């Protein structure tokens, strides 16, 4: 009996594995689809996420934490895969089993306006979750994640992305004032982590960077990613839609969070395996994004 058959039997001894297939798109984890036959004759699909060595080293409890997180998010009504089973540190390679969500990443939506507004609405829904009610106290603090990013300085700063300039500005303003109450953060909210089905946002995936902190952290990351994927007009619409839905926030520190988002790809963008034209466009848009953040902060 191989691992996939063992997983199926551990969930329901009467079920039978029909086939397995590796799913593309995973970076920090190996993702596999299992198609199973239920005892009543129905067929179902499951997804197995096996966490990589780097994530397991960072957090040995990562499988259990992801399972607890998904259970809370699903109970809160967010569009996430339903968690089914978890094997933690007792397994040679920890994994989480979830339902399979029909959908696909869409980097060229037919209705771009509707897509970015749906992205903003869903991000606001994430930030509205009562994380204490669903037992999500174990998530890391966003301030600690940012401090780690600021403390991780390279001997050769990535000046192609203005790393020294960005770090210098953030060093003068860090730690930032606590302007907004802590909310649930996705941590890596971008179009590549969203599944769409018939024009509807079907699921938000890849929650390994989830944290608790200022909602502007997620908003800034989403702004840069929407800019990269769809351009400035889409980024502005995404931002205005979010602000319309969440008017009570203090947005005065958004330029600083923009700079934090701009710092994240420093030293790594060249290693993402992008087509030259796409990388060139992303670098141009990154320069614009950084300049507007600096201009707003100094202004």
N, C-alpha and C positions, 0 to 999 in steps of 0.2 A: 504494500500500500504506500503510494507516494504522499508527499506533503499535502497536495490539493485534496486527495481523497480523505486524508486524515482530518483536514479542516471541515470538509462537508459532513463527515460522520460525527465530528465533535459537536456540530450544531444540531443535527438531527440524524440519529443512527439509521433511519429509514430512507434517507435521501441518497441519491446516486449521482456521481459526477459524470457529466456528458462530455465536456471538453473544457480546456483552459486556453487562455490567450493573453499574451503580454500586451499591456496598454501603453501607448506612447505618451510622452509629455511629462512623466515623472522625472524629477531631478534629484531630490533628496530621499526618495523612496522607490522601491520596485513595486509596480502596480500590475496586478493580474486579474483578469476577469474569469470567473468560474460560472459555467452554465450547468445547472443541476436539474435533475428530475425529482419532483416531490412524490411522496407516497400516493397522493391522490391523482397523479398523472400530469399535474401542471409542471411547466418549466419556469425556472427563475434564473436570474443572473445575480451574482454576488461580485464584490470587488475586494481583493486582498491587498492591503498596503503593508509592505515589509520595510521598516525603517532602516536607513543606511547607517554605516559605522559612525560617521561624523555626528549625526543626530543622537545616536545611542550613547556616544561618549559625552556629549553635551548634557544629555538628560537620560539616564538609564531607565527612567519611568515613562519614556515618551509614548509608548503604546497605550499604557493605562491612562495617561493624561489625555491623549487624543480621544480615547473612547469616552472618558468622562465629559470632555468638552462637547463632543458630537451629541452625546445623550442630552446634555443641557440645552444645546442649540436646537435640537430637534423638538424637545419638549416646549421650547419657547416659540415654536412655529416658524423658525427661519428655514429658508430653502437650502437644506444640507442633506447629504445622504444619511439615511437611518442607520445607526450603528447596531450591529447584530452580535458580534463576538470579539473577544480580545484575548490574545496570549501575550503576557508580559515577560518579565525577566526570567520566568521559568522555562521559556522557549529558547532554543539556540539563536533564533532570529525573531524578535518580537514582531507581532503583526496585529492589524485591526481589520475586521471584516465588516463591510457595510453593504447596503443594498446598491444595486446598479441603477444609476440615473440616466435615462435616455436624454441625449443632448450632445452638443458639440461646442467647442470654442469657436466664436465667430469674430474674426478680425476685420470683416468687411460687411457690417450689417446693412441690409437694404434700407432700413429706416434708422439712420444714425442718430437723429434727434431723440427718437423714442428709446433707443438703446442706452444713450448716455444718461437720460433722465431716469430710466429704470435702474441703471447702475447707482445713481445718486440716491434714489429712494431706498434701494436695498441696503446701501451703506448706512443710511440713517436708521433703518430698521435694526441693523446690527448694533448700532450705538444706543438704541433705546432699550435693549434687553436688560432686565434687572439681573445682573450677573451674580449678585449675592443670593438671590432667590434660588438660582439653579446650581449653587455650590461651586462656583468658578473661582473661589478665592486662591486656588493653587496656581493660577496663571502668573507669569512674571510681570513685573512692573515695567511699563514702557520707559520710564526714566532710567532704569538700570540698563535697558537695551541701548538707549541713546548714549549713555555714559560709556558703555563698552565700545560703541562705534567711534566716539570721539577719542577714546583712549587708544584705539588701534591705528597708530600712525606708522606709515611705511617709511623706510629709509629713502625711497625715491617716490615722492608724492606725484600723483597723476595730474600734472599741470595741464594736460589736454582737457581736463574737466575742472580746472581751476581749484584743485583740492586745497592748496595752501591758503588761497584767499577765503574759501568757504570755512575752513577750519579756524582761521584767524577771527572771523566775524562771530562764529558760534562760541569760540573760547571766551570772548568778551561778554557774551550774553548768558552763558550756561552757569548754573542751572536756571532754567526759565521759571518765571513766576507761575504759581499754580492757578491759572485763570479759570479753568473749567474742571468740573468734577470728573473723576475717573469713569470711563465707560469700557465696555468690551471692545477690543480692537482686533480686526482680522490680522493686521500686521504686514500683509503683502497683497493688498487689494488692487488687482489690475485685470484687464480683459482676458488674459490667459488663464486666470483662475475662475472663470465664469463659464457655465454651460448654458446654452440656449436651446430651446425646443419650440419650433413654430413661432418664433418671435418673442417668446416668453423666457425670462431668466429662470432657468429650471433649478440651478444649484450653484452655490458658492463652495469652491473646493480648496484644498490645501491650507489647512488651519495650523500648520506647525509653528507659525510665527505669532500666534494669538497672544495677546497681552492685555493688561489693564492700564489705561492712561488717558491722556488728553485726546479727544476725537480728532483734533486738528492733525495729529500724526497720520492717521489713515487718510484724511482728506487730502493732505499734501502729497502723500505717496500716490493716491489716485489721480490727482491733478497732473503730476509728471507723466504717469503711465498713459493717461488719456491723451495728453499732448503728444507723446511719442507715437501712439497708435493712430490717432484721428486728427490731430492738429489743434491749433489755438482756439478756434471757434468752439470746437467740441469741449475743450477743457473749460472754457468760460461758461458754457451751458451747464456742464456737470457741476461746476462750483456754485453757480447761481441757483440751480435746482436744489442742491444740498442746503444752501443758506436759507432758501425759501421755506424748506421743510423744518429747519432747525434754527429759527431766528434768535432764540434765547442764548446762543453761544456767544462767548467773547472771541471775536476773530482777529483781535489786534496782533496776536503772535503768529498768525499764519505765515508771514514772510520768513520767520525763523524756522518754522517746520518745513517750509518749502526748501530752505537751504539744507536741512537735515535730510530730506528726501534726495536732494541733488548730490549729497555726499555719498550716499549708499553705493552707487555704481562706480565710484572712483577706484581705479586700479583693477577693475573687473570687466568693463565694457568691451575691451579689446579681445577678451577671451570667451565671449558669448557665441562665437561662431556665426556672426551675422553676415549677410550679404553686404558687400562694400557700400552700395548705394543706401541701404537701410541704415547702416552704421553712420554714414555721413549725415543723413537726415537727423538721426537721433542726437548726434553731437551738436548740430546746429540748434536744434530745439532745446537741448540742455543748456547751451550758452544763453539762449533767450530766457529760459526759465530762471536761471541763476541771476541774470541781470535784472529781471523784473522783481525778483525777491529782494535783492540788494537795494534797488531803487525805492521800493515801498518801505523797507526797514529804515533806510537813511532819511526817507522823506518824512 
